Amino acid sequence: MSINDTTQAAKPVHRRTTTRLTAAAVCLSVALGGGALLAAPAHAATTTQSDIVLGVGSNEAQRNLSWYSSTDTVQIAQLALASDVVNGVFPSSTTSFAGTGAATTSGEFNRFATVTGLKENTSYVYRVGSEGDWSSTYSFRTQDFDGAFNFLFFGDPQLGSSGNLVNDSAGWVDTLNVATAAYPNAEMLFSAGDQVESATSEAQYEAFLQSDSLRQIPFVATNGNHDVGSKAYEQHFNTPNLDRTAGANTGSGSGGDYWFIYKDVLFLDINSNSRDASHIAWMNKVVAEQGANAKWRVLAFHHSIYSPGPHATDADVLDRRNVLPTAISNLGIDLVLQGHDHSYARSYLIHNGAKANPDEVAGADSVVAGPGGVLYVTANSASGSKYYDLQNKDFWWLSAQNQEKVRNYSAVDISDGAITIKTLRSQANGSDNPVNSIVDQVTLTRAAVPDLDSQQVQVTVPKAAPGEFVWNVDGTNNLVDLGTAIETGDHYAAIGAINPIRVTDTRAAGPQWSISAQVGDFTSASTSFSGKYLGWTPSAVLAGGDTVAGATVQSGFISGDGLSVSSTLGHAANGHALGSAKLAASLDLKIPVEVTKGTYTATLTLTALS
């Protein structure tokens, strides 16, 4: 990021063609684990494929591909098992995925394809193009689809920022080489944004994309302020579940927010160049719909709101710092990844925009977060193209900060019980700080006891008769976070979902049963409002044993008493079949605007009759 942005003209298309033909001639091997695979010979192509990127997909079984072409032809992505390659010849047994796209801002044509149906712990080869006109062959491998994993996080490469694109590119490639050699099983390459200095410069994008690591390990793109000014960013990167209405941009710029789930983590990536309210509404919606499918939640955006450098006091950053932290805490985000300030920092745990624990020690190697406690990490430059000095103004949020003006990257390890962020030097700083020496390291875990300041809906589950009619809450997370209510005309609105209830009935006669719920008043200190304003829509996610979901109960703001009176979540009639069911319900809270602001809690009590 630069404080004074500059504009650089895009490289002419004919130069791109020359460069890519040369690259195809020398790209003769593709890494596959510990070995290498000879690629099929490059054709004397009428169409040149370039700027190929292997992007992350919606989940572990998908990958999103993107590439550029010099002419507008029908093209596909071909996928095959690496084990079927013989003598470097691309296998005849392939799966094809259609490429879609249009003209780019540089006068070329982009193509997107989503590869689906991948198997875990499998090596694949792929190529893009059309019959007789294929790209070089590249490879990637999947790993376990559940369990612990590692990914690599990189701060602002911003190639071209120093004024010497060759040097910037060399630094970026070296950091990728150092990081992937140290972490050969890394499952993603995650960018903090600002891939290039000038949004329209295809020469800078070509330099950024030159490493084959970006065709072998899934790349996660973030939209930085040096990327947003052109459609080139969204033409180069095929991001999953993209919503262009959230964090939208101008007709000539790139915008949109996106999400994906990888193993047990929900990742959200927002376009922080846009500062409208759509981000919070979008995040609330995604977390309400997808939050139960993951244990951890990681948010990424470019403009660090808790950094140590000169951008920390910019007016636009102050605005984001005033608006985002409470929403982030309410959403149950665990970790926020950021860039923009070309220096390293990690925050104390922050809850609703304030230090969560006044006694947390600076630079602690482990931190324990209660509900709403969030760790914010700001990455230093991965390319060395630009560094900013630390402000050294005793910012209250800084637990650790560093600026040695050497390249960095971070290795992020995620397991069921912890997230560890280790930041390392990809460039030596004297003999005492060699390559891969540690700049900072912290392990984040969650507290077993919930923070009473957090908004929650509590479920009381009675003990069931074993071996007969059994029901329980599916999962261990007892926090049902409705987030921050959004003003909508004459009321505030918030949505969420209960933790699903699993029911198993093995009684031979199949007697009738039902599960109902009732909520008490929402309270905050000495103020409260009626539970009648909470409504729900039950559903039978798994409808075994002839289970039927209860009827929708609308918020009492519209009419009736809402969930302040006992309402049926689900039931089965006399003589029902034996089996198991899973009951869920989306929550709909509508509150009069007269309600005093605050964080309110209520208890939702579930009762079974059988």
For each residue, the residues with C-beta under 8 A, 3 or more apart:
1: 156 158 194 224 225 226 302 311 339 340 341 342 386
2: 5 6 158 161 197 226 386
3: 310 311
4:
5: 2 225 226 229
6: 2 197 198
7: 198 200 229
8: 160 197 198 200 201 203 204
9: 200 201
10: 105 106 200 201 202 203 232
11: 15 16 106 201 202 203 206
12: 15 16
13: 16 17 70 106 107 108
14: 17 18
15: 11 12 18 19 203
16: 11 12 13 19 20 48 50 68 70 106 108 202 206
17: 13 14 20 21 48 70
18: 14 15 21 22
19: 15 16 22 23 50 206
20: 16 17 23 24 48 49 50
21: 17 18 24 25 42 45 48
22: 18 19 25 26
23: 19 20 26 27 136 210
24: 20 21 27 42 45 48 135 136
25: 21 22 42
26: 22 23
27: 23 24 39 42 136 212
28: 38 39
29: 36 37 38 39
30: 36 37 39 125 136 137 138 139 212 216
31: 35 36 37 139 212 216
32: 35 36 37 82 123 125 139 141
33: 123 141
34:
35: 31 32
36: 29 30 31 32
37: 29 30 31 32 82 85 88 125 137 139
38: 28 29 87 88
39: 27 28 29 30 88 136 137 138
40: 88 89 90 127 134 136 137
41:
42: 21 24 25 27 45 136
43: 132 133 134
44:
45: 21 24 42 48 49 129 133
46: 71 133
47: 69 70 71 73 75 129 130 133
48: 16 17 20 21 24 45 69 70
49: 20 45 52 67 68 69 75 128 129 134 135
50: 16 19 20 67 68 69 70 108 206
51: 66 67 68 205 206 209 236
52: 49 65 66 67 128 135 138 209 215
53: 65 66 67 209 214 215 219 236 237 238
54: 63 64 65 138 140 214 215 216 217 218 219
55: 63 64 65 66 218 219 220 221 237 238 239 240
56: 63 64 188 218 219 220 239 240 260 262
57: 60 61 62 63 64 114 115 116 218 240 260
58: 62 240 241 260 261
59: 62 260 261 262
60: 57 118 120 142 145 262 263
61: 57 116 117 118 119 120 142 145
62: 57 58 59 114 115 116 118 240
63: 54 55 56 57 114 115 118 140 218
64: 54 55 56 57 112 113 114 115 238 239 240
65: 52 53 54 55 77 97 99 111 112 113 114 115 126 128 238
66: 51 52 53 55 110 111 112 113 235 236 237 238
67: 49 50 51 52 53 99 110 111 128 135
68: 16 49 50 51 104 108 109 110 111 235 236
69: 47 48 49 50 72 73 75 108 109 110 111 129
70: 13 16 17 47 48 50 108 109
71: 46 47 109
72: 69 103 109
73: 47 69 130 133
74: 99 130
75: 47 49 69 99 111 128 129 130
76: 96 97 98 99 113 128 129 130
77: 65 96 97 99 113 115 126 127 128
78: 90 94 95 96 97 126 127 128 134
79: 94 95 96 97 115 124 125 126
80: 84 85 90 91 93 94 95 124 125 126
81: 84 91 93 122 123 124 125
82: 32 37 85 123 124 125 139 141
83: 123
84: 80 81 91 93
85: 37 80 82 88 89 90 91 125
86: 89 91
87: 38
88: 37 38 39 40 85
89: 40 85 86
90: 40 78 80 85 94 125 127 134 137
91: 80 81 84 85 86 94 125
92:
93: 80 81 84
94: 78 79 80 90 91
95: 78 79 80 117
96: 76 77 78 79
97: 65 76 77 78 79 113 114 115 116
98: 76 113
99: 65 67 74 75 76 77 111 112 113 128
100: 111 112 113
101: 109 110 111 112 235
102: 109 110
103: 72 107 108 109
104: 68 107 108 109 110 231 232 235
105: 10 200 230 231 232 235
106: 10 11 13 16 200 202 232
107: 13 103 104
108: 13 16 50 68 69 70 103 104 202
109: 68 69 70 71 72 101 102 103 104
110: 66 67 68 69 101 102 104 235 236
111: 65 66 67 68 69 75 99 100 101 128
112: 64 65 66 99 100 101 238
113: 64 65 66 76 77 97 98 99 100 128 238
114: 57 62 63 64 65 97 238 240
115: 57 62 63 64 65 77 79 97 118 126
116: 57 61 62 97
117: 61 95
118: 60 61 62 63 115 122 124 142
119: 61 122 142
120: 60 61 142 143 144 145
121: 141 142 143 144
122: 81 118 119 141 142
123: 32 33 81 82 83 139 140 141
124: 79 80 81 82 118 139 140 141 142
125: 30 32 37 79 80 81 82 85 90 91 137 138 139
126: 65 77 78 79 80 115 137 138 139 140
127: 40 77 78 90 134 135 136 137 138
128: 49 52 65 67 75 76 77 78 99 111 113 134 135
129: 45 47 49 69 75 76 133 134 135
130: 47 73 74 75 76 133 134
131: 134
132: 43
133: 43 45 46 47 73 129 130
134: 40 43 49 78 90 127 128 129 130 131 137
135: 24 49 52 67 127 128 129 138
136: 23 24 27 30 39 40 42 127
137: 30 37 39 40 90 125 126 127 134
138: 30 39 52 54 125 126 127 135 212 215 216
139: 30 31 32 37 82 123 124 125 126 216
140: 54 63 123 124 126 215 216 217 218
141: 32 33 82 121 122 123 124
142: 60 61 118 119 120 121 122 124 145
143: 120 121 149 185 187
144: 120 121 147 149 263
145: 60 61 120 142 263
146: 263 264
147: 144 263 415 416
148: 413 414 415 416
149: 143 144 187 262 263 413 414
150: 183 185 186 187 411 412 413 414
151: 186 187 188 189 190 220 411 412 414
152: 179 180 183 186 188 189 190 409 410 411 412
153: 190 192 337 377 379 409 410 411 412 421
154: 157 175 179 189 190 191 192 379 382 409 410
155: 192 339 342 344 378 379 380 381 382 408 409
156: 1 192 193 194 224 339 340 342 379 381 382 383 385 386
157: 154 168 172 191 194 195 196 208 381 382 383 385
158: 1 2 161 168 194 195 196 197 224 226 381 383 385 386
159: 165 168 169 172 195 196 197 204 207 208 383 385
160: 8 163 165 168 196 197 198 201 203 204 207 385
161: 2 158 168 197 226 385 386
162: 167 168 384 385 386
163: 160
164: 167 168
165: 159 160 168 169 203 204 207
166: 169 170 207
167: 162 164 170 171 384 385
168: 157 158 159 160 161 162 164 165 171 172 207 383 384 385
169: 159 165 166 172 173 207 208 210 383
170: 166 167 173 174
171: 167 168 174 175 382 383 384 385 407 427
172: 157 159 168 169 175 176 207 208 211 382 383 385
173: 169 170 176 177 210 211
174: 170 171 177 178 407 426 427
175: 154 171 172 178 179 382 383 407 409 426 427
176: 172 173 179 180 189 211 213 214
177: 173 174 180 181 211 213
178: 174 175 181 182 409 426 435 436
179: 152 154 175 176 182 183 186 409 411 424 426
180: 152 176 177 183 184 186 213 217
181: 177 178 184
182: 178 179 411 424 436
183: 150 152 179 180 186 411
184: 180 181
185: 143 150
186: 150 151 152 179 180 183 189 217 411
187: 143 149 150 151 217 218 262
188: 56 151 152 217 218 219 220 262
189: 151 152 154 176 186 213 214 217 218 219 220
190: 151 152 153 154 220 222 300 337 412
191: 154 157 195 219 220 221 222 339
192: 153 154 155 156 222 224 300 302 337 338 339 340 379
193: 156 221 222 223 224 225 226 227 301 302 339 340
194: 1 156 157 158 197 224 225 226 227 302 339 340
195: 157 158 159 191 204 205 208 221 224 226 227 233
196: 157 158 159 160 199 201 204 205 208 226 227
197: 2 6 8 158 159 160 161 194 201 204 226 385
198: 6 7 8 160 201 204 226
199: 196 226 227 228 229 230 232 233 253 254
200: 7 8 9 10 105 106 229 230 232
201: 8 9 10 11 160 196 197 198 204 205
202: 10 11 16 106 108 205 206 232
203: 8 10 11 15 160 165 206 207
204: 8 159 160 165 195 196 197 198 201 207 208
205: 51 195 196 201 202 208 209 232 236
206: 11 16 19 50 51 202 203 209 210
207: 159 160 165 166 168 169 172 203 204 210
208: 157 159 169 172 195 196 204 205
209: 51 52 53 205 206 214 236
210: 23 169 173 206 207
211: 172 173 176 177 214
212: 27 30 31 138 215 216
213: 176 177 180 189 216 217
214: 53 54 176 189 209 211 217 219
215: 52 53 54 138 140 212
216: 30 31 54 138 139 140 212 213
217: 54 140 180 186 187 188 189 213 214
218: 54 55 56 57 63 140 187 188 189
219: 53 54 55 56 188 189 191 214 237
220: 55 56 151 188 189 190 191 267 269 300
221: 55 191 193 195 233 236 237 239 269
222: 190 191 192 193 269 300 301 302 339
223: 193 227 228 233 247 254 255 256 271 272 273 302
224: 1 156 158 192 193 194 195 227 228 273 302 339 340
225: 1 5 193 194 228 273 302 303 340
226: 1 2 5 158 161 193 194 195 196 197 198 199 229
227: 193 194 195 196 199 223 224 230 232 233 254
228: 199 223 224 225 233 249 253 254 255 271 273
229: 5 7 199 200 226 252 253
230: 105 199 200 227 233 252 253 254
231: 104 105 234 235 252 253 254
232: 10 104 105 106 199 200 202 205 227 235 236 254
233: 195 199 221 223 227 228 230 236 237 254
234: 231 237 239 254 255 256
235: 66 68 101 104 105 110 231 232
236: 51 53 66 68 110 205 209 221 232 233
237: 53 55 66 219 221 233 234
238: 53 55 64 65 66 112 113 114
239: 55 56 64 221 234 242 256 258 269
240: 55 56 57 58 62 64 114 258 259 260
241: 58 258 259 260
242: 239 256 257 258
243: 246 256 257 258 282
244: 248 255 256
245: 248 256 278
246: 243 256 257 270 271 278 279 281 282
247: 223 255 256 257 270 271 272 273 274 276 278 279 282
248: 244 245 255 256 271 274 276 278
249: 228 253 254 255 256 271 273 274
250: 253 255
251:
252: 229 230 231
253: 199 228 229 230 231 249 250 273
254: 199 223 227 228 230 231 232 233 234 249 271
255: 223 228 234 244 247 248 249 250 271 273 274
256: 223 234 239 242 243 244 245 246 247 248 249 271
257: 242 243 246 247 268 269 270 271 278 279 282 283
258: 239 240 241 242 243 268 269
259: 240 241 266 267 268 269 286 290
260: 56 57 58 59 240 241 267
261: 58 59 265 266 267 290 293 294
262: 56 59 60 149 187 188 265 267
263: 60 144 145 146 147 149 414
264: 146 294 295 296 414 416
265: 261 262 294 295 296 297 298 414
266: 259 261 286 287 290 291 293 294 296 297 298
267: 220 259 260 261 262 298 299 300
268: 257 258 259 283 286 287 297 298 299 300 333
269: 220 221 222 239 257 258 259 299 300 301
270: 246 247 257 279 282 283 299 300 301
271: 223 228 246 247 248 249 254 255 256 257 274 301
272: 223 247 275 279 301 302 303 320
273: 223 224 225 228 247 249 253 255 302 303
274: 247 248 249 255 271 278 279
275: 272 316 319 320 323
276: 247 248 279
277: 280 281 486
278: 245 246 247 248 257 274 281 282
279: 246 247 257 270 272 274 276 282 283 324
280: 277 283 284 323 324 327 484 486
281: 246 277 278 284 285 486
282: 243 246 247 257 270 278 279 285 286
283: 257 268 270 279 280 286 287 299 327 331
284: 280 281 287 288 327 331 483 484 486 494 495
285: 281 282 288 289 495
286: 259 266 268 282 283 289 290 291
287: 266 268 283 284 290 291 297 331 332 481 483
288: 284 285 291 483 495 496 497 586
289: 285 286 497
290: 259 261 266 286 287 293 294
291: 266 286 287 288 294 297 332 497
292: 475 477 497 499 500
293: 261 266 290
294: 261 264 265 266 290 291 297
295: 264 265 416 477
296: 264 265 266 334 335 414 419
297: 265 266 268 287 291 294 331 332 333 334 335
298: 265 266 267 268 333 334 335 336 337
299: 267 268 269 270 283 328 331 333 335 336 337
300: 190 192 220 222 267 268 269 270 336 337 338
301: 193 222 269 270 271 272 336 338
302: 1 192 193 194 222 223 224 225 272 273 338 339 340
303: 225 272 273 311 316 317 320 338 340
304: 307 311 312 317 338 339 340 341 345 376 378
305: 317 320 321 324 325 338 376
306: 312 321 338 345 347 350 376 378 395 397 398
307: 304 311 312 317 338 340 341 343 345 378
308: 312 341 343 344 345 378 390 391 392 395 398 401 403
309: 312 341 342 343 388 389 390 391 403
310: 3 313 314 341 388 389 391
311: 1 3 303 304 307 314 317 340 341 388
312: 304 306 307 308 309 317 341 391 393 395
313: 310 317 318 391 393
314: 310 311 317 318
315: 318 319
316: 275 303 319 320
317: 303 304 305 307 311 312 313 314 320 321 340
318: 313 314 315 321 322
319: 275 315 316 322 323
320: 272 275 303 305 316 317 323 324
321: 305 306 317 318 324 325 353
322: 318 319 353
323: 275 280 319 320 327
324: 279 280 305 320 321 327 328
325: 305 321 328 329 350 352 353 374
326: 329 330 352 353 484
327: 280 283 284 323 324 330 331 483 484
328: 299 324 325 331 333 336 374
329: 325 326 332 333 350 351 352 353 372 373 374 454
330: 326 327 352 372 455 481 483 484
331: 283 284 287 297 299 327 328 481 483
332: 287 291 297 329 371 372 479 481
333: 268 297 298 299 328 329 336 374
334: 296 297 298 369 374 375 419 444 446
335: 296 297 298 299 374 375 376 377 412 419 421 444
336: 298 299 300 301 328 333 374 375 376 377
337: 153 190 192 298 299 300 377 379
338: 192 300 301 302 303 304 305 306 307 376 377 378 379
339: 1 155 156 191 192 193 194 222 224 302 304 342 378 379
340: 1 156 192 193 194 224 225 302 303 304 307 311 317 378
341: 1 304 307 308 309 310 311 312 345 378 388
342: 1 155 156 309 339 380 381 386 387 388
343: 307 308 309 378 380 387 388 389 390 401 402 403
344: 155 308 378 379 380 400 401 402 403 408 423 439 440
345: 304 306 307 308 341 376 377 378 398 400 401 402
346: 375 376 377 378 399 400 421 440 442
347: 306 350 375 376 377 397 398 399
348: 355 356 357 360 362 367 397 398 399
349: 355 356 357 360 367 369 373 374 375
350: 306 325 329 347 353 354 355 356 373 374 375 376 397
351: 329 354 355 356 370 372 373 374 451 453
352: 325 326 329 330 372 453
353: 321 322 325 326 329 350
354: 350 351
355: 348 349 350 351 358 360 396 397
356: 348 349 350 351 360 369 370 372 373 451
357: 348 349 360 373
358: 355
359:
360: 348 349 355 356 357 364 367 399
361: 364
362: 348 398 399 400
363: 399 400 440
364: 360 361 367 399 442
365: 441 442 443
366: 442 443 444 445
367: 348 349 360 364 375 442 443 444 445
368: 444 445 446 447
369: 334 349 356 373 374 375 444 445 446 447
370: 351 356 373 446 447 449 450 451 454
371: 332 447 450 451 454 456 479 481
372: 329 330 332 351 352 356 451 453 454
373: 329 349 350 351 356 357 369 370 447 451
374: 325 328 329 333 334 335 336 349 350 351 369
375: 334 335 336 346 347 349 350 367 369 419 421 442 444
376: 304 305 306 335 336 338 345 346 347 350 397
377: 153 335 336 337 338 345 346 347 410 421 423
378: 155 304 306 307 308 338 339 340 341 343 344 345 346
379: 153 154 155 156 192 337 338 339 344 382 408 409 410 423
380: 155 342 343 344 387 402 403 407 408 423 439
381: 155 156 157 158 342 384 385 386 387 407 408
382: 154 155 156 157 171 172 175 379 407 408 409 426
383: 156 157 158 159 168 169 171 172 175 407
384: 162 167 168 171 381 387 405 406 407 427
385: 156 157 158 159 160 161 162 167 168 171 172 197 381
386: 1 2 156 158 161 162 342 381
387: 342 343 380 381 384 403 405
388: 309 310 311 341 342 343 403
389: 309 310 343 403
390: 308 309 343 401 403
391: 308 309 310 312 313 395
392: 308
393: 312 313
394: 398
395: 306 308 312 391 398
396: 355
397: 306 347 348 350 355 376
398: 306 308 345 347 348 362 394 395 401
399: 346 347 348 360 362 363 364 442
400: 344 345 346 362 363 440 442
401: 308 343 344 345 390 398
402: 343 344 345 380 423 439 440
403: 308 309 343 344 380 387 388 389 390
404: 425 429 433 439
405: 384 387
406: 384 425 426 427 428 429 433
407: 171 174 175 380 381 382 383 384 425 426 427
408: 155 344 379 380 381 382 423 424 425 426 439
409: 152 153 154 155 175 178 179 379 382 423 424 426
410: 152 153 154 377 379 421 422 423 424
411: 150 151 152 153 179 182 183 186 421 422 423 424
412: 150 151 152 153 190 335 419 420 421 422
413: 148 149 150 418 419 420 422
414: 148 149 150 151 263 264 265 296 418 419
415: 147 148 418 419
416: 147 148 264 295
417: 445
418: 413 414 415 443 444 445
419: 296 334 335 375 412 413 414 415 443 444
420: 412 413 441 442 443 444
421: 153 335 346 375 377 410 411 412 440 441 442 444
422: 410 411 412 413 438 440 441
423: 344 377 379 380 402 408 409 410 411 438 439 440 441
424: 179 182 408 409 410 411 436 437 438 439
425: 404 406 407 408 428 429 433 434 435 436 437 439
426: 174 175 178 179 382 406 407 408 409 435 436
427: 171 174 175 384 406 407 435
428: 406 425 431 433 434 435 437
429: 404 406 425 432 433 437
430: 433
431: 428 434
432: 429
433: 404 406 425 428 429 430 437
434: 425 428 431 437
435: 178 425 426 427 428
436: 178 182 424 425 426
437: 424 425 428 429 433 434
438: 422 423 424 441
439: 344 380 402 404 408 423 424 425
440: 344 346 363 400 402 421 422 423
441: 365 420 421 422 423 438
442: 346 364 365 366 367 375 399 400 420 421
443: 365 366 367 418 419 420
444: 334 335 366 367 368 369 375 418 419 420 421
445: 366 367 368 369 417 418
446: 334 368 369 370
447: 368 369 370 371 373 450 451
448:
449: 370
450: 370 371 447 454 456 478 479
451: 351 356 370 371 372 373 447 454
452:
453: 351 352 372 599
454: 329 370 371 372 450 451 479 481 599
455: 330 481 482 483 599 600 601
456: 371 450 478 479 480 481 601
457: 479 480 482 496 498 519 587 601 602 603 604
458: 478 601 603 604
459: 473 478 480 498 499 604 605 606
460: 603 605 606
461: 471 472 473 606
462: 607 608
463:
464: 468 469 470 471 472 608
465: 468 469 470
466: 470
467: 470 506
468: 464 465 505 506 507
469: 464 465 503 504 505 507 513 608 610
470: 464 465 466 467 503 504 505
471: 461 464 501 502 503 504 515 608
472: 461 464 501 502
473: 459 461 478 499 500 501 502
474: 499 500 501 502 582
475: 292 499 500
476:
477: 292 295 499
478: 450 456 458 459 473 499
479: 332 371 450 454 456 457
480: 456 457 459 496 497 498 499 587 604
481: 287 330 331 332 371 454 455 456 496
482: 455 457 485 494 495 496 587 589
483: 284 287 288 327 330 331 455 494 495 496
484: 280 284 326 327 330 494
485: 482 492 493 494 589 591
486: 277 280 281 284 492 493 494
487: 491 492 593
488: 491 492 493
489:
490: 592 593
491: 487 488 557 590 591 592 593
492: 485 486 487 488 589 590 591 592 593 595
493: 485 486 488 588 589 590 591
494: 284 482 483 484 485 486 589 591
495: 284 285 288 482 483 586 587 588 589
496: 288 457 480 481 482 483 586 587 589
497: 288 289 291 292 480 584 585 586 587
498: 457 459 480 501 536 584 585 587 604
499: 292 459 473 474 475 477 478 480
500: 292 473 474 475 541 582 583 584
501: 471 472 473 474 498 515 569 570 582 583 584 606
502: 471 472 473 474 580 581 582 583
503: 469 470 471 513 515 545 547 570 580 581 582 583
504: 469 470 471 545 579 580 581
505: 468 469 470 510 513 545 572 576 578 579 580 610
506: 467 468 578
507: 468 469 510 511 578
508: 578
509: 575
510: 505 507 545 572 574 575 576 577 578
511: 507 574 610
512: 571 572 573 574 576 610
513: 469 503 505 571 572 608 609 610
514: 568 570 571 572 608 609 610
515: 471 501 503 568 569 570 571 583 606 607 608 609
516: 550 566 567 568 569 606 607 609
517: 536 563 566 567 569 604 605 606 607
518: 531 563 564 565 566 567 604 605 607
519: 457 531 534 562 563 564 602 603 604 605
520: 531 564 602 603 605
521: 528 529 530 531 564 602
522: 528 529 530 531 533 534 600 601 602
523: 527 528 600 601 602
524: 527 528 596 598 599 600 601
525: 598
526:
527: 523 524 595 596 598
528: 521 522 523 524 600
529: 521 522 533 591 592 595 600
530: 521 522 533 556 562 564
531: 518 519 520 521 522 534 562 563 564 602
532: 555 556 560 561 562 563 564 565
533: 522 529 530 555 556 557 562 589 590 591 592
534: 519 522 531 555 556 562 563 564 587 588 589 602
535: 552 553 554 555 556 558 562 563 587 588 589 590
536: 498 517 552 553 563 567 585 586 587 588
537: 552 553 585 586 588
538: 549 550 551 552 568 569 570 583 584 585
539: 549 583 584 585 586
540: 543 547 548 549 570 581 582 583 584
541: 500 582 583 584
542: 547 580 581 582
543: 540 546 547 548 549 581
544: 547 577 579 580 581
545: 503 504 505 510 572 576 577 578 579 580 581
546: 543 572 573 576 577 579
547: 503 540 542 543 544 570 571 572 576 579 581 583
548: 540 543 570 571 572 573
549: 538 539 540 543 569 570 583
550: 516 538 553 567 568 569 570 571
551: 538 567 568
552: 535 536 537 538
553: 535 536 537 550 560 562 563 567
554: 535 558 559 560 562 588
555: 532 533 534 535 558 562 588 589 590
556: 530 532 533 534 535 559 560 561 562 564
557: 491 533 562 590 591 592
558: 535 554 555 590
559: 554 556
560: 532 553 554 556
561: 532 556 564 565
562: 519 530 531 532 533 534 535 553 554 555 556 557 565
563: 517 518 519 531 532 534 535 536 553 567 604
564: 518 519 520 521 530 531 532 534 556 561
565: 518 532 561 562
566: 516 517 518 607
567: 516 517 518 536 550 551 553 563
568: 514 515 516 538 550 551 571
569: 501 515 516 517 538 549 550 583 585 606
570: 501 503 514 515 538 540 547 548 549 550 581 583
571: 512 513 514 515 547 548 550 568
572: 505 510 512 513 514 545 546 547 548 576 581
573: 512 546 548 576
574: 510 511 512
575: 509 510
576: 505 510 512 545 546 547 572 573
577: 510 544 545 546
578: 505 506 507 508 510 545
579: 504 505 544 545 546 547
580: 502 503 504 505 542 544 545
581: 502 503 504 540 542 543 544 545 547 570 572
582: 474 500 501 502 503 540 541 542
583: 500 501 502 503 515 538 539 540 541 547 549 569 570
584: 497 498 500 501 538 539 540 541
585: 497 498 536 537 538 539 569
586: 288 495 496 497 536 537 539
587: 457 480 482 495 496 497 498 534 535 536
588: 493 495 534 535 536 537 554 555
589: 482 485 492 493 494 495 496 533 534 535 555
590: 491 492 493 533 535 555 557 558
591: 485 491 492 493 494 529 533 557 595
592: 490 491 492 529 533 557 595
593: 487 490 491 492
594:
595: 492 527 529 591 592
596: 524 527
597:
598: 524 525 527
599: 453 454 455 524
600: 455 522 523 524 528 529
601: 455 456 457 458 522 523 524
602: 457 519 520 521 522 523 531 534
603: 457 458 460 519 520
604: 457 458 459 480 498 517 518 519 563
605: 459 460 517 518 519 520
606: 459 460 461 501 515 516 517 569
607: 462 515 516 517 518 566
608: 462 464 469 471 513 514 515
609: 513 514 515 516
610: 469 505 511 512 513 514
